[in-house]
Amino acid sequence: MKIFVTMLFILPLGIGSVIAFAQSLPETLTLDEAITLAIDTDPWLTGSQYTQQALTDEATAAATLPDPRMSLMAGNFPVDSFDINQEGMTQLSVGISQMFPRGDSLSLTRRQKQQLAEQHPLLRLDRRAKVGATVSQLWLEVFKAQESIRLIEQDRALFEQLVDVAEASYSSALGRARQQDVIRAQLELTRLSDRLTVLRQQQQAAQKLLSEWIGAPAAVPLAPVLPTLSLSRPLSAPTIEYANEHTRYEWIRHHPALRALDQRIDATQTGVDLAKQKYKPEWGLTAQYGYRDSDPMGRDRADLLSIGVNFDLPIFTGNRQDKEVSAAVNRTEAIKTEKHLLGRRLMAELETASVQLARLDERQALYADQLLPQMAEQAEASLTAYNNDDGDFAEAVRARIAELNAKVDALAIAVDRQKTIAQINYLLAEASFDDARTAKPF
């Protein structure tokens, strides 16, 4: 019956689409697979590629002289007869004019467009690193909920056994269990059910957010093994924490986001040079040829050729050229400030994350070496004492709950540690301009 219902559901989709979907759907999704899917399907990278190509095309177009202008004119026609031979001034003329932009405006405009285009490979490198960090955070969040559910479901069977034991002991005349022991066991089992409900809610919410990035169905289970991410560069938390600003800046100065801002700064500085070209005149060259027919007596009349040069006079520069140069300079300084703020933010985030990683390492070692073994020993001792009629049932339940909570906390610490490493790796991302030029969006 289940197979029949499934076939009814998938038949409208078409056999081809079903096969393609089944082939693309992994049984379990690893972190590396999720990152690859997110990068391969990220539309921002495609849009950046188009924008870069548009700027490159605009750079080529900007370096080209404006189109020449032609004029055709019939001049000085007598309106009484419209006879081309009647008056000596009557002529048919054709003219052409060409404008030449100010100074080095063409080459500077081309350079500015190229500089703006060259920031996009760096932006794509930053985007890939950012997508990797974001997907890692979401994948690990889903993993934490998924594995917490698995841990609780494993211990839930034990609590169900405790409920059965307590009920059997309470119903037996020889048992030591009390009614409150049975109620306590059932209460803890209910609390576990509530925790499972909350965790499933968290898992589904995180899966929905993850599916937005990877484009895969939210119900795909994750690989049950926690990935072991490593730092892209060795990092010493005390060194970063107590280093001066210049030393800390060395950690992030090659970050692609900062390098992209360098390209924008170069483009705006070229804009300053471009604005200064407004002080130079714009030139134009015109040439006109006039044809005249013979006079009424049949004598030939000479044709006429006119050549001229025109240019403007940038004399009143106070409210135009001076202000345009000032605006370009201020725009450059504003982007420099933006870069400074981004550098400070990256340094602060790196310092914070490095300190968090050091504390998480300490907690992980404490849980692995002491807390988890001690919790397991306490839970086993409490249950053994109760089974030997030498312990309290409530204490045995509390010990088991404490051990379960310790396992879930240890899992959360391990996951938070991997999330922090993913964040640090984004902050330590490096890019050279050569790497950026060869980077592909797909």
Solvent accessible surface area in square Angstrom, and as a share of the most:
residue,aa,sasa,rsa
1,M,181,0.81
2,K,169,0.72
3,I,137,0.70
4,F,121,0.50
5,V,78,0.45
6,T,65,0.38
7,M,85,0.38
8,L,101,0.50
9,F,146,0.61
10,I,42,0.21
11,L,100,0.50
12,P,110,0.69
13,L,105,0.52
14,G,31,0.30
15,I,127,0.65
16,G,54,0.51
17,S,59,0.38
18,V,36,0.20
19,I,90,0.45
20,A,58,0.45
21,F,105,0.44
22,A,64,0.49
23,Q,146,0.65
24,S,84,0.54
25,L,63,0.31
26,P,38,0.24
27,E,158,0.71
28,T,59,0.34
29,L,2,0.01
30,T,52,0.30
31,L,5,0.02
32,D,103,0.53
33,E,74,0.33
34,A,0,0.00
35,I,38,0.19
36,T,75,0.44
37,L,59,0.30
38,A,1,0.00
39,I,34,0.17
40,D,79,0.41
41,T,77,0.45
42,D,11,0.06
43,P,107,0.67
44,W,98,0.34
45,L,0,0.00
46,T,36,0.21
47,G,35,0.34
48,S,5,0.03
49,Q,66,0.29
50,Y,153,0.58
51,T,59,0.34
52,Q,40,0.18
53,Q,96,0.43
54,A,47,0.36
55,L,25,0.13
56,T,58,0.34
57,D,80,0.41
58,E,75,0.34
59,A,2,0.02
60,T,85,0.49
61,A,69,0.54
62,A,24,0.19
63,A,33,0.26
64,T,88,0.51
65,L,78,0.39
66,P,57,0.36
67,D,123,0.64
68,P,75,0.47
69,R,177,0.65
70,M,134,0.60
71,S,63,0.40
72,L,146,0.73
73,M,110,0.49
74,A,62,0.48
75,G,11,0.10
76,N,82,0.42
77,F,65,0.27
78,P,16,0.10
79,V,124,0.71
80,D,113,0.59
81,S,58,0.38
82,F,133,0.55
83,D,62,0.32
84,I,38,0.19
85,N,49,0.25
86,Q,65,0.29
87,E,77,0.34
88,G,30,0.28
89,M,134,0.60
90,T,0,0.00
91,Q,35,0.16
92,L,77,0.38
93,S,7,0.05
94,V,55,0.32
95,G,8,0.08
96,I,84,0.43
97,S,28,0.18
98,Q,33,0.15
99,M,65,0.29
100,F,79,0.33
101,P,37,0.23
102,R,52,0.19
103,G,45,0.43
104,D,83,0.43
105,S,20,0.13
106,L,45,0.23
107,S,64,0.41
108,L,12,0.06
109,T,33,0.19
110,R,103,0.38
111,R,113,0.41
112,Q,39,0.17
113,K,52,0.22
114,Q,71,0.32
115,Q,30,0.13
116,L,50,0.25
117,A,5,0.04
118,E,58,0.26
119,Q,20,0.09
120,H,20,0.09
121,P,3,0.02
122,L,0,0.00
123,L,49,0.24
124,R,5,0.02
125,L,40,0.20
126,D,12,0.06
127,R,54,0.20
128,R,43,0.16
129,A,28,0.22
130,K,88,0.37
131,V,1,0.01
132,G,12,0.12
133,A,15,0.11
134,T,41,0.24
135,V,0,0.00
136,S,4,0.03
137,Q,51,0.23
138,L,28,0.14
139,W,2,0.01
140,L,0,0.00
141,E,58,0.26
142,V,0,0.00
143,F,5,0.02
144,K,47,0.20
145,A,4,0.03
146,Q,29,0.13
147,E,6,0.03
148,S,2,0.01
149,I,16,0.08
150,R,105,0.38
151,L,26,0.13
152,I,0,0.00
153,E,79,0.35
154,Q,103,0.46
155,D,22,0.11
156,R,75,0.27
157,A,50,0.39
158,L,45,0.22
159,F,2,0.01
160,E,72,0.32
161,Q,108,0.48
162,L,9,0.04
163,V,13,0.07
164,D,88,0.46
165,V,72,0.42
166,A,0,0.00
167,E,68,0.30
168,A,62,0.48
169,S,24,0.16
170,Y,108,0.41
171,S,91,0.59
172,S,53,0.34
173,A,106,0.82
174,L,169,0.84
175,G,31,0.29
176,R,124,0.45
177,A,10,0.08
178,R,114,0.42
179,Q,107,0.47
180,Q,102,0.45
181,D,6,0.03
182,V,16,0.09
183,I,98,0.50
184,R,60,0.22
185,A,1,0.01
186,Q,78,0.35
187,L,79,0.39
188,E,6,0.03
189,L,36,0.18
190,T,86,0.50
191,R,130,0.47
192,L,1,0.01
193,S,36,0.24
194,D,86,0.45
195,R,69,0.25
196,L,1,0.00
197,T,85,0.50
198,V,64,0.37
199,L,26,0.13
200,R,93,0.34
201,Q,124,0.55
202,Q,93,0.42
203,Q,30,0.13
204,Q,107,0.48
205,A,58,0.45
206,A,7,0.05
207,Q,20,0.09
208,K,133,0.56
209,L,95,0.47
210,L,6,0.03
211,S,25,0.16
212,E,134,0.60
213,W,70,0.24
214,I,7,0.04
215,G,68,0.65
216,A,14,0.11
217,P,56,0.35
218,A,23,0.18
219,A,86,0.67
220,V,12,0.07
221,P,68,0.43
222,L,4,0.02
223,A,15,0.11
224,P,85,0.53
225,V,109,0.63
226,L,41,0.21
227,P,31,0.19
228,T,126,0.73
229,L,45,0.22
230,S,86,0.55
231,L,49,0.24
232,S,74,0.48
233,R,59,0.21
234,P,122,0.76
235,L,34,0.17
236,S,50,0.32
237,A,14,0.11
238,P,84,0.53
239,T,70,0.41
240,I,1,0.01
241,E,70,0.31
242,Y,176,0.67
243,A,22,0.17
244,N,98,0.50
245,E,82,0.37
246,H,131,0.59
247,T,54,0.31
248,R,49,0.18
249,Y,62,0.23
250,E,76,0.34
251,W,48,0.17
252,I,1,0.00
253,R,99,0.36
254,H,59,0.26
255,H,0,0.00
256,P,2,0.01
257,A,16,0.12
258,L,1,0.00
259,R,37,0.14
260,A,2,0.01
261,L,13,0.07
262,D,37,0.19
263,Q,12,0.05
264,R,79,0.29
265,I,17,0.08
266,D,55,0.29
267,A,1,0.01
268,T,18,0.11
269,Q,76,0.34
270,T,4,0.03
271,G,12,0.12
272,V,18,0.10
273,D,55,0.28
274,L,38,0.19
275,A,12,0.09
276,K,97,0.41
277,Q,18,0.08
278,K,76,0.32
279,Y,84,0.32
280,K,88,0.37
281,P,41,0.26
282,E,56,0.25
283,W,111,0.39
284,G,1,0.01
285,L,82,0.41
286,T,48,0.28
287,A,33,0.26
288,Q,63,0.28
289,Y,99,0.37
290,G,2,0.02
291,Y,96,0.37
292,R,49,0.18
293,D,41,0.21
294,S,30,0.19
295,D,20,0.10
296,P,95,0.60
297,M,149,0.67
298,G,55,0.53
299,R,157,0.57
300,D,131,0.68
301,R,42,0.15
302,A,73,0.57
303,D,55,0.29
304,L,75,0.37
305,L,119,0.59
306,S,62,0.40
307,I,124,0.63
308,G,26,0.25
309,V,88,0.51
310,N,65,0.33
311,F,99,0.41
312,D,53,0.27
313,L,121,0.60
314,P,34,0.22
315,I,113,0.57
316,F,185,0.77
317,T,28,0.17
318,G,42,0.40
319,N,142,0.73
320,R,156,0.57
321,Q,11,0.05
322,D,59,0.31
323,K,126,0.54
324,E,62,0.28
325,V,22,0.13
326,S,51,0.33
327,A,44,0.34
328,A,7,0.05
329,V,62,0.36
330,N,93,0.48
331,R,136,0.50
332,T,6,0.04
333,E,87,0.39
334,A,61,0.48
335,I,13,0.06
336,K,79,0.33
337,T,76,0.44
338,E,75,0.34
339,K,44,0.19
340,H,100,0.45
341,L,103,0.51
342,L,28,0.14
343,G,2,0.02
344,R,129,0.47
345,R,127,0.46
346,L,1,0.01
347,M,9,0.04
348,A,55,0.43
349,E,53,0.24
350,L,2,0.01
351,E,45,0.20
352,T,73,0.42
353,A,1,0.01
354,S,3,0.02
355,V,41,0.24
356,Q,87,0.38
357,L,16,0.08
358,A,26,0.20
359,R,120,0.44
360,L,22,0.11
361,D,55,0.28
362,E,99,0.44
363,R,111,0.40
364,Q,64,0.29
365,A,51,0.40
366,L,87,0.43
367,Y,23,0.09
368,A,63,0.49
369,D,104,0.54
370,Q,93,0.41
371,L,50,0.25
372,L,52,0.26
373,P,67,0.42
374,Q,102,0.45
375,M,44,0.20
376,A,43,0.33
377,E,124,0.55
378,Q,85,0.38
379,A,0,0.00
380,E,97,0.43
381,A,60,0.47
382,S,16,0.10
383,L,28,0.14
384,T,62,0.36
385,A,31,0.24
386,Y,20,0.08
387,N,94,0.48
388,N,101,0.52
389,D,90,0.46
390,D,115,0.60
391,G,20,0.19
392,D,62,0.32
393,F,2,0.01
394,A,19,0.15
395,E,65,0.29
396,A,1,0.00
397,V,0,0.00
398,R,112,0.41
399,A,3,0.02
400,R,33,0.12
401,I,32,0.16
402,A,32,0.25
403,E,15,0.07
404,L,0,0.00
405,N,55,0.28
406,A,5,0.04
407,K,68,0.29
408,V,22,0.13
409,D,60,0.31
410,A,20,0.16
411,L,26,0.13
412,A,25,0.20
413,I,5,0.03
414,A,15,0.12
415,V,0,0.00
416,D,49,0.25
417,R,60,0.22
418,Q,9,0.04
419,K,37,0.16
420,T,12,0.07
421,I,3,0.02
422,A,7,0.06
423,Q,63,0.28
424,I,0,0.00
425,N,39,0.20
426,Y,32,0.12
427,L,1,0.00
428,L,4,0.02
429,A,21,0.16
430,E,100,0.45
431,A,5,0.04
432,S,45,0.29
433,F,55,0.23
434,D,101,0.52
435,D,79,0.41
436,A,2,0.01
437,R,136,0.50
438,T,106,0.61
439,A,20,0.15
440,K,150,0.64
441,P,9,0.06
442,F,146,0.61
